[in-house]
Structure formats: structure tokens, C-alpha cells
């Protein structure tokens, strides 16, 4: 039986023995962690079981158990059978499990060396100090060499790559190439006793053995020593990320989250950290350099012996195939571009045949450029035109539903009802667009809203703004909570917080999670993070939680200051959280902020709870609080809108209600008619945005003619007209388009019944 077969048999026996020792009489809630024990089985258990015990303390419904493997092959074999929930292993082993079995890194070890934490390590290639014949890499040729294990990362593979860089093929140029069975210290002793001319161990091993009086450091010298001010240990190679704590088999997201949270909470002075000789755990580092090393060496997941035919071809011909693909794609794009050019040329030739068409196209292009000067103007323009169209669609649909013929036909009635439903959805979409095109809110437009419904709507608006690799979810713990807010302003608050959370994850892992949680909390005594006033009592809490990079205490103290920003110059105004502070406190609320470096951020918005009666405050405070005791017949209403379809609809609808209507589509003609007939006109309903005179300009001229004339202005969107301006103008009411029939009739009846 040859050596390879004996090694494979030994691996299978080790896996079988460990499985038998680790699985009998276990409960269904036991969580097993496969451990790479490079210092031996019992030593590995002594070092790392306290970490498993800590996880058990933090997650008591599970029992966490470390299962050490002092042989990497045995560890890989066991993990491949998916009998372990988590893995604690070196970077090389993790990459293999990741590529072959779907392992996912949850945290990177912050190793404790000489009292400090280090997240990277490498290899140190060394010989005895008295070997005058070995001083640099070229002197190693023809010598005997020993590594920790052929599958070890710091104990061999990192050094292997460094040797290749220095023109040494260890499997050809060494007289003897041997390994120490996975035990780091055995390599040092072999070199010390002259059993090997030189060897390699992971960084800090020589220093540790020196501190424990097992060797004297001055008896050894390093080959190809590198210098790094941030890494004080002897090393000959590039540094790579430390050990990874990763998933082994399919584990629920909830358990992964709780395990990560528990690992991040381990303190340097805890029994787990002291036993494991580490400072703590950090967000997983980038292990792609490890993957590149393994690919270059053709080991681990890139071992030709375990790669399929397609993978071998891909690995062997990756570069030429990539070049061919790039050339092909370039040619394809060039062909596509040429077709586009041909199409544009034909279109240009066709346009030259008609001078008028050409001029119209140029005029439309010029208008388009002017409209694109700012995103707010573009959004407002779309909203105005779209609302005018919706006004006609919804208005005529309502009129149709009220006809006797349609009422008798259930099928057509049902179809028209679907048109109304679709129109309402379109109206909601426009309102959401307008919410973010306005530069400031309006406290006169507060609404009593159900929190869960508000947050659900906000989620639909925010989800497209966040990258797909960020998990965005809503948790409504109180379904019947109500708050009185300006929806536009609250949407701005939530958008700022969520975009800040997204930016906090950029450069950390590139991905993460953002959660919005709503609930009712009764506070004893706490302090607002932005105004520093004491808070107590019951508040509706809207909490935005992320797992980004977090902030230190210095930044936390200044985060609500205007113009203070942690972003690069040009990437932020520093007004986001200052605006959050202003809006929240304007609503009688407070802000709580909890954050720490590498532990994410939680921002809690506290708002007073209100009753569940849904009532929107419009400008109707100017309307008389009376009932319609005066007959409305023969009351004369002047309607003005540049859209003929809208005036036609309003005329038809109001005449059915018994009003006398005069409809005009030109603002100057309307003013001329009013000058001649102002004594007969009881009410004016006008659009704001029109050719000629705007609604405000027309209102001023009409009020100069008849000071007590009642005027209702309707607007699809206006950057300048709001409730404050309308109050100053002494207007009767300000209504949004598409005009809701009920609100318009309510406003009209209130005005005319008061006359």
C-alpha cells in the first residue's frame, strides 16, 4: 500500500473517530463548530471551547461545541459531509470551503499578540543563526526544508508563493521537502536540531516560543525579512487576513445574526478571548487575496485533482479566453454602434425633407434642455401635466359611473371602477415624487396617519434607492399606532436616515442590512441625543437600524451640527441629520442615537402618539363652519383652466349639482369676463399654472375688482404656492390635482352657504 493510500485511510479514520466522539447522545439543539487545531487536539479544545461556551451563554437555547481537527485534510473531509454548523479555520481552508461547499465568512479573528490585536498574518522563513551558508533565498537551493503541513496556509502556502517569486521551486530545488504533521512548534525544533536546514512557520510563532523559553530568538535568522511599521513580528511574506469564523452548512439567518452579534460582543478581558489568545472579532475582511494565492498555486479549490473538466479548462485558458471574449464584445458593440449611426443618419436625412418638422424637433430639444436644469423642476413639470391628465381621467370616469345607463350595467361599472383604482395609484405615485422634489415641508399640512401604513408606503419609495445587496426590511410591532405629521417632511427624515445607513456600509463589506422598526415605548427618563433634554413618557418610535461602520464618540457628539459631515468633500452637505433634528422637534418629538465603531448605528425617532381619527389639515380653516342651509341653485361659479377637458368635466359635474357655470380656458378672457360680470359671480375656481396669468396673478386682479370674492385655487404642482402663501393672499381654499369631487364640493358648499 503506497503512501497516498495510507494518508487517505488515516484521514477517513480521523473523521470517523471525531464524528463518533462528537455526536453520541447529543440534543437536537447542539451546534457543532469544526476547529482547525494546529497545536494539537487537546490544546485546540483548551484554547477554543471557552469561545463556544460564551456563545452558549449568549444564545442559551443552543449548546455550542468545538470539535478540533489537528489535520487539515480531516477537517476538509468532515466539512464536506455538512455535519458541522460553523467552521473556525485558517484563510486557505475557508476559501476551499467557500468555493466548494458555500461557506460564508461571518467574522475575522483579531489575534492577540504582545498585548495588541492583529487582523493579518503571514509566514516567516528561517534557519539557524549559525548557518553562514544560508543568508538569502538563492542559498536555499539544494538544502532540506520543512513546513507545518502541505495544506497549511501560514505554515506553508504563503511561503510557497514567496519562494516561487524568488525563483525557487520547492518541489524541485530542495534536496528534501518534508512537513511536521500540522504542529508549528515541531518545525522550529526540527531546524534547531539540524533535522532540516530551514523551515517555515506562521508569523509570531518564533516570538511566542521565545517568550515561553522554548527557544532563544537570537539563535535564528529570517530569510527575506520584510519591514512593516504596523506589524512588529518577523515575517518574510505578504500579509493575509486572519482566521475566519464561517458557516459550515445551511444555517438560519436568525442564528447567523445572533452568532455574529455574540462574537462582536466578546471583550478582550473575557475568559473566551483570554483562552483563545485574541482581542475580539471584526467584520469579515476581504479574502480575495487568499483566493488569488490558491489559484496561482493550483491548490485548494483549484487543485486539478478535484476540478471538473470545465474548471480545468477555465483555469488553464482563462487569460486567452478572456482576451477573445473582450475582442468579441468590442466587435459586437462596434457593430451595434455602426447600426445606431446608420439609423441616426437615415433619420437625419428624412428630417431634412421637412423644414417644419426639423424646427419643431429642435424647439422640443431646446425646451427639454431647459426643463432638465434641475431635478425638482423636471419632477414638478411631470407632476403638473400628469395630474391634469389624471383629473380628466378620474373626473369623466366618476361622471360615467353616476349615469343611469352605466349603473345598470354591472360589467362596465366594474371596469370603470378599476380605472378609478388605477388612477388613485397613479395619484399616489405622483404625490410620492413630489414629496422629494419639494425643498421644505409645510406644518399646516399635517395628517393623522397610521404608522404601519405610512412605513409600508415609504418602503416602496426607498427600496429602489438602495443597492440590491442591502437587505431592507420593515418590522411593525404596533399595527394600530397613529401620529400627526407632515408626510412630506417625515419621508425626508426617513430617506436621509436610510441613505446615511447605506453610505455607512460602503467600504466595509459593500453589503449589509437596514431595518425600520415601529413600536410604542414608555420611557422612564432618558436624554435626547440632539437637544439633550430629558425625555419621559410614551412615544411612538420609528427606529432605523443598520450594521454599517458606526461612529466613535467624538463624531457622535457633533453629528447633528449643521454643515458637519464625515463624507468626502463634495459627497454631502452636512445638513441631513441637522434637518432630521429640526423636523422631528418641530413635530414635538426627539431623537435617540446609539452607535459604535464596527457595530452599526440605531437612530430612534420619537413622536407623540395621537388618536386614530384620520383628518388632514388643509386650508379649509378659512371656510365657514356651517351646514348647507342655503339653496345652491343658481349660484354662479366661474371656472378657469387651460385644459379644456378639465373645464368640461367640472362644468358637467357642478351643473349636475345645481350650480350655474361659466367655463373659460384663457386667463385674460376670464379676467375680462369677470370685470364685466363680477356682481353675478359668487365663486371662482381657477388653475394655478396657466399660460398668460397664473392663478395667483389672476386672483390679485380679481380681488382688486371685488375684494370679497371667494377664490379656490387648484394646482397639479407649484414650486412657490403653498398654504402660507395662500393664507397671505386671503384665498378661500387650496386644492391639489387631481381634484377629488368630495373635497371640491365640500369647499364650494362651505363657501356659498356662508354667503
N, C-alpha and C positions, 0 to 999 in steps of 0.2 A: 504493500500500500504506500503510494507516494506521499510526499509532504503536504501537497494541496488537499488531498482527500482527508488526511489526518486533521488538518486545520478546520476543514468544513465540518467534520464529525464532532470536533471539540466545540465548535460554535453551537451546533444543534443541541449538544448535551448541556451546554451552559444555559441556553434559552429554556430547555425543558426543566432543568433544576430550579432556575429562578422562578419560572412560572408556577412550579409545584409549591415552592416556598412562599410565594406571594399571593396565591389565590385560594388556599383552603380556608373554609369557614369564614368567608367574608360576607359582609352585609351588602344589600343592594345599593347602599349609598356610599360605598367606598370609592374614592377617587385615587387612581394609581398614577404616579409620576415616574417615568423612566429616567434614570440618572446616569450620566457618564462619570464613573468613579475612577479618575486617572491615578488616584493614590491608593487604590485597592477597595474591595467590597466593604469591609467594616469601617475603614476610615471615611469612605463616602457616606455611609449611613450616619456616622457620628457628626459629620460636618453638616449634612443637609436635612436630616429628619426634623430638627427644630424648626426649619422653614415650613415643612409640611404640617407640623403641629400648630404653627402660627396660623396657617390657612384654615385649619380645623377650628381654631378659636374664633376666627372672624366669620367663618361660614359653618356654624355648628351642625347644620343638617347633613353635612358630609364629613367623612373621615378621610383625610389626605395621607397617603403613604408613599414614601420614597422607596424605589426598587433600584439598587445600584447595579451597574454593569461595569466591570473593570476592563472589559474587552469591547472595543467599538463595533466589531463585527457582530458580536452577540446582541449589542444594543440595536443595531440596524435591523437585524433579523427579527427581534422582538417587536420593534415599532412597525415593521412591515405587516405583522399579523393583526395590527389595530386592536391590541388588547390593553393599550395604555391611553389614558385621557390626556395627559400632558407629558412634555419632554423637557428636561433640563440638560443641555448638551453644548458642545463647542460649535463654533460657526460652521465648520465644514460638515459636520454631521447634520446640523439643522438644514443646510441648503439641500442636502440629499433627501431628507425627509420632506422638505417643502416641494421639491420638484417631482418626487416620485409618489408621495403619499398625501400631498396637500396640506402639510403642516403650516401653521400660521404663527408668526412671532408675536408675542403679547408684550414682552418686556425685555430689556437688555440689562445684564448684570453690571452694577457699579462696584467693581472689585476693590477691596480694601488692601492697600499696600503701603507700608510705612505710615499708617495713620490717615491716609487720604484715599479718595475714591477715584478709580480709573475705569473708563469705559472701553479702552482699547488695549490690545496686547499684540505681541509678535513672537519672533524666535531669536535665540542667542546661540550662535555657532562658536564653539570654544575648544580650547586644548589646554594642556598643562603649560604653566608659565616657563617651565624649564625646557620646553621643546623649541630649541633655537632653529630647528629646521622647518618649522611651520609658523609663518608670520602673516601670510596673505592667502587669498583663495587659490592661486595657482600652485601653492605648496601642498595643497590637499590631494593633488593627483597622485595616484599610486599608494595612498595611505588607507588605513582602515577607518571606518566611520560608523557611528551608532546613533540611531534615532529612537524616539519613545515608542512609536507604533507606526506601521505603514499607513494607517488610516488617521493618525493624529494630525491635528491642524497646527497648533503652535509647536508641537513636538516633532514635526517632520515637514508637512506640506508647504508651509510658508518658507522654510529654509530651502526646500527643494527648488522652489521658483527662484530664490535668490542665487542658488548655485548655478542654475541654468543661465541666469543673467550674466554670470561671471565665467561662462564658457566651461562649466563643469557638468558633465552628465554623470550623476551619482551611480547609476546602474552600469556604467562602463568604465569610468575613470577611477573609482575607488578599488583598492585591492580586495577589500571585504566590506560589504554593506550589510549591517545587522540591526535588529531592533530589540528593545528591552521589555517587550510584553506589556506595554502600556503604562509602566511605572516610571515617572520622571526621574526620581532620585537614582534609580538603577543606572541611568545613562551617565550621570555625574560620577558615580562610583566606578563604572567601567573605565572611563577616561582616567580617573585618579589612579586606578590600579594597573594601568597600562594594557588593559584588555582591548582598548580601541585608541587610535591616535587622536581622534577628535570626535565631537558629538554635538547634538543639538537638543535643547530643551526650550520650553516656553519662557518668555521674559519673566523676571523676578524670582525664578526658581533658585538661581545661584545665590541671590541676596538672602532668600529665606533660609536656605541651608546654612549660610554663613551666620545668620542671626541665632540659629538654633545650635550652633557649634558643631555641625556635622562636617563642615569643610571650612577652610580658610580661603577667602576670596582672592587673596594675593597669590595663591598657588595656581591661578588660572588666568588665561588671557583670551580676549574676544577677537575673532576673525571678522574683518569688515565692519568694525564698530561704527554705528551711526549716532548722531547727536540730535537731541530733541529737548528743548528747554521745558516743554510741558510733560515730558515723560522721562523721569530720572533713572530708569533702570537700564542695565546693559542690554543692548539689542543690536542685531545685525541686519534686520529686515524692515520692510514696510509694516506699519501697524494696522490691525484689523479690529472690527467690533468684537466686544467680549461675548461671553456665552449668552445664549438665548433661552428664554422660558417660552415654550411654544405649545400649541395644541398637538395632540397625538392622533386622536380620532375625532369623529363628529361630536362636538360639544355644543350645548345650547348657548346662544348669545348671552343669555342672562348669567349663566355660570361663568363664561369668559369675562364678562364685565365685572362680576364680583371678585373673581380671582385677581384681575388686573388692579382693581381698587385696593384689594388687600395687600398685594405686593408693593404698590406705591406708598402704602401707609407704614411699611416697615421702617423703623428708625435705626440709626447706626448703633445705638446703645441697647438694642433689644437682643434677647437671647438668640433669636434666629440669625441676626446679622453677625453677632459675635462668633457664633459657632461656624457659620459659613464663611467667615472672614471677608465680609463685604460691607459696604456702606448703605446700599439700598438698590432700588430698581428704577430705571428710567424708561421713557417711551422708546419703542424699538428703533434701533439705529438702521442705517442703510446697509444691508448685507450684500448688495450687488457686487462690491469689490471681491467678496469671498466667492461669489458665483463665477466671476470672471477668472479668478485664480484656478478654480476647479476645471473650468472649461479649457483653460490653457494647458493644464497638466493632463487633461483627459482622464480625470478620476471622479469619484463620487457619482453623481447622476450622469456624468459624461464618460463614464467608463465604457469602452467599446464592448466589453463583455456583456453588459446589461442593456445597452442601447439597441433599439429595434433597427431594422434596415433603413427605414426612412430617417431616423435620428442620426445614424452613422453618416448617411449621405449628406444630410443637412450640416452636420458638424464638419465634415471633410470639405464640402464645396460651398460653404456659407458665403465666403467672400466673392468668388466668381459669380455665383447665382445672384447675389445682391447687386453686383455691378450690372448684370444682364437685366435684372428687373428695373433698376434705375433708368437704364437706357431705354427699355421698352416703355416705361411710364412716360419718360420725357418725350419720346416719339409720339405716343398716344396723345399727350397734351398738346404737342405741336400740331398734330392733325386736327384735333378739336379746335385749337386756336385758329388755324387756317380756315376751317369751315365757318367759324364765327366771323372772321374777317370777310369771307366771300358773302356771307349772308348780310353783313352790315353794308358792304359795297352795293349789293343789289338793292337794298332798302334805300340807300342814299340816292342811287340812280333813279329809282321810282319816285322819290320825294321831289327830285328836281323837275319832274314833269308838271308839277302843280305848285306854282309860287305861293298861292294862298295857304295850301296845306303846310308847306315848308315854314311859312311865317307863324302859323298857328302853333306848330311844334316848338319853334324857338321861343315863342311867348310863354308856352306852358313850361318849358325848361327854365326860363328865367324866373317865373313865378315859383317854381319848385325850389330853386336855389334860395330864393328869398324866404320861403317858408321853413327851410331847413336851418335857418340861422340859430335856432335853439330848439332843444327837445321839448321844452314846455310849450312853445308856440305851436309846434307841429301837433302835439297831443291835443292842445286846446282846439286847433282848427278841425282836426278829425272829429273831436267830441261834438263840436257845434254842428257840423254838417250831418254827422251820424244821428245826433239827437233830433234834428229836423226831419230826417227820413223816418226815424222811429215814431215821431209824433204823428206823421201821416199814416204810417202802417197801423199803429195801435189805435189811433183815433177812428179810422174808417172800419177797422175790424170791430171795435166796440159798437159803432153805429150799425154795422151789419147784424151783429148779434141781437140788437134791440128791435130789428124789424120783425114783423109778424111772420113773413114768409120763412125767414131763417129759423125763427123759434120753433116752427112746426117741423122743420127738417132736422132731426137729431144728428144725422151723419155730418151735414155741412156745419151745424153748430159745433160739433165736436172738433172738426177740422179747424174752424176759426179759433176755438179755444186754444188749440195747440199753437196757432200763430201768436196769440197773446202771450202764451207761456214763453215761447222763443224770444219774443220781443222784450219781455221782462228780463230774461237772462242777458240779452244784449245791452239793456239799460244798465244792469249791474256791472257788466264788464266796462262800460264807458265810465261809470262812477269810480271804479277802481283805478282806471287810467288817470282820471282827473285828480284822484287823491294824491298822486305822486307828482303831478305837474304843478300843483299849487305851491307857492313858496312859504305860505304860512296858513295857520288854521284860523278858525273863527269860533270863539266860545259862545256866540249867540246860537250856533247850530249844534247844540248838544242833543244827544239822543239817549234814551234809556234802552240799553241793549243787553241781550242775553250773552254772557261771556263766552260760553262754549260755541255758540253760533258765530260770534264775531271772530274767534280764533280760527275756527274751521274755514271761514271765508278768507282770512288772512293767509292761511297756509297755501291756498290755491294761488294767491298772488305772489308769495315769496318763493315757492318751490322752483319756478323757472330761473330765479336769480341765483340759485345755489348750485355748485357742481354736483354731478350725479354721484360722485364718490363720497359725498357727505350725507350721512343718514339724518333725515329731518323728520321728526315725529311730534305729535301732539298728545298730551295726556290731560284730559279734562276730569279732574277729581270732583268737581261740583257742577252738575248739569243745570241747576236752577239758580245760578248766580247772575245778578244784574248790576250794571254800573251805568252811570250817567256821564257820557263822554262825547267829545267831538271825534267822530270816527276817523276823519282825515288825519287829525293830529296823533291819535293813538296808532294808526297804521304807520305813520312816520317814525314813531318811537320804536315799534317792533321791527321795522325794516332796518333802522340804524343798528339795533342790538344784534339782529341776525347777521347782517353784513360784517359787523365787527367780529362776531364769532367766527364767521367764515375766514376772515383775514388772519385770525389768531391761529388757524390751522395751517396756513401757508408756510412752508419751510420747516414744519415739524414732521408730519408724516404725509402731508398733502391730502389727507382724508381725516374723517372724524365723525362726530355726531353733534347735532343741535336739537335740543328738546325744549318745547314750550309746555309748561305745566301750569294749570289753573286750579286754584283751590281757595277756600275761605280759612283764614288763620286768625286766631285770637292771640295777640301779642301781650305779654306781661309788660316788660319795659325793655326797649331796645333803642338804638340810635340810628337815625337816617344817615346814610353814607355820603349824601351830597349837601344837606343843610345842617347836619349834626344836631338836630333837635331830637329830644326823646320822643319815642313813639309807644303808644299802648292802645289796646282795644282791638276790635275786629276789623279786618281789611280783606278785600278781595285781592288775591295775589296772582300776578301773571309773571311767571319765572322763566327766564331764558338761560338754559344751561348748555355749555359746550365743554369739550375735552381738549381745548387748544393749549397754547403755550403758557397761558396765565400771565400774571403780573406780580412784580415784587411790591413791597410795602411803600417804597418811595413813589412809584408810578401811581399806585392806588390812591395816595393822598392828593394827587394833582389831576386825576383823570377827568374830573367834572369841570376843570377850569376852561374857560373859552380860549380857543386857539392852541391849546396844549394837545400835542399828538405824538404818538410813538412811531408813526409811519414815516417812510422816507419823504423827503421834500417833494411836493407835487402829488403825493398819493393820498393826501387827506387834508381837510381844512381845520381839524381840531374843534369843530363845532358840534359834532354828532352827539356826544354824551352831555355837552352843555345844553343842547336842545332838549334832550331827554329830561334833564333836571328841570328845565323851565316848564315843559308841557305837563309833566307829572305833578309838579307842585301847583301849577295853575288849576289843575283838577282837584286840588285838596289832598294830593297823595304824597308818597315818599318813595325813596329808592334805597334798597339794601344791596351791597356788593360784597361778594366773597370770592377771593381768588388767591392763587399761589403759583409760583413758578412750576411749570410742568404738571399742574394739577387742574387746569381748566379754570373757567370763570362761571359764576352764577350771579345773575342780576335779577333781583326781585322788584317788580313794580307793584306798589301798594296803592290801591284806590278804594275810596269809600263805597260800601255796598248800598244799593238803593232798591226800592220796591220793583216788582216785576211788571208794572204798568208801562207798556210801550207807548211813549209820547215824544214826538220830535218837536223841538222848539224852532219854529220858523218865524218869519217877520209878522205873523198874524197878531202879535201883541197890539198892533195898531188898529186891528179890526174891532168893531163894537161887539161886546158880549151880549148879544140879543138873539132872539129867535126870529124866524122869518114870518112876522105878523103882517107885513105889508105885501100886498099882491105884487108880484114881479112883472106881470103882464104890461106890455107897452113901455117898459124901461128900456132906454136906448143905450146900446153898447157899441162903441167904435172899436173895431178890431183891426190891427195893423201887423202885417208880417210880409216879408219879401217873398216867402214861399207861398205860391197860390194854393198848393194842396193843403197847407195848414189852415189858411184863412177859410177855405171852402169847408173843411171839416168842422172848424169851430163855429162857422155860421150855421151849418146844418144841425150840429149838436145843441147850440144855445137856442135856436129857433124852436126846436122841439121842447125846450124848457119854458117857452113862452116869452122870450126876450125879442125886442126889436133890434136887428143887427145891421150895421153898415161895415162892410169889409173893404179895406184898401191895401194895395200891395206896394205903394210908393210913399215914402215918408214925407216928401214935400207936398204931395197931393193930400195926404192925411192932415197935415198942418193947415193947408188952405181950406179943407172941408171944415175943420174944427173952428177956424176963425169965423166962418160964416154961420155955423150951426151950434156953437158951444152951449147956448141956452137949452138946446134939446138933448144934449148928450149927458147921460148920468155916469158913465164909467168908460175908461179907455183901457183896453188890453193890448199891449204892444210888445214886439220882439225887441231885444237889446241890440243884436248885431245885424245891421241892415246897410245897404248902400245909401248914400246921402247922409241923413241924420241917424244917429244911434238912438236907442230907446231913451237914454239919459238926456241927450240934447233935445229930443222932441218933448220930453216931459217938462224940461225947464221952460221951453217956449209956450207950452200949453198952460203951465201954471202961471205964467206972466199974463195970459189972457183970462184965465179963470182960476183963481187961487185955490179954491176948494175942490177942484176936480179930482176924483178918485182915479188913481192910475195903478195898474198891475203890470209889472214888467216880467216877461218870460225870457229865460236865457238857456241856450244849449251849453255855452261856456263863455265866460268873460274873465280876463285876467285882472280887471280893475273893479268890476261890480261885485260887491258883497253886501252883507246885511248892514255893516257900518255905514257904507256909502248910501245905501237905500234909506236908512234912518235919517241921515243928514239931508237927503233930498225930499224928505216927507212923503215918500211913496207909500201906497197902501199895502202892497204885498210884493214879494219877490218869489217867483216860482221857477223851478227847474224844468227844462225839457228833457225827455218827452213829457208833455203836460198830462198829469193824471186828472181824469174827469172829475173825480170826487173832490180833490183838493181845489180845482178851479171853481167848481160850483159852490163849494163851501165859502171860498173867498168872495165870490161875486154876491152870493146871498147875504153874507155878513155886511158887505159894504152897502148894498142897495137897501137892505132892511133898516140900516141906521140913518138913511137919508130922510 
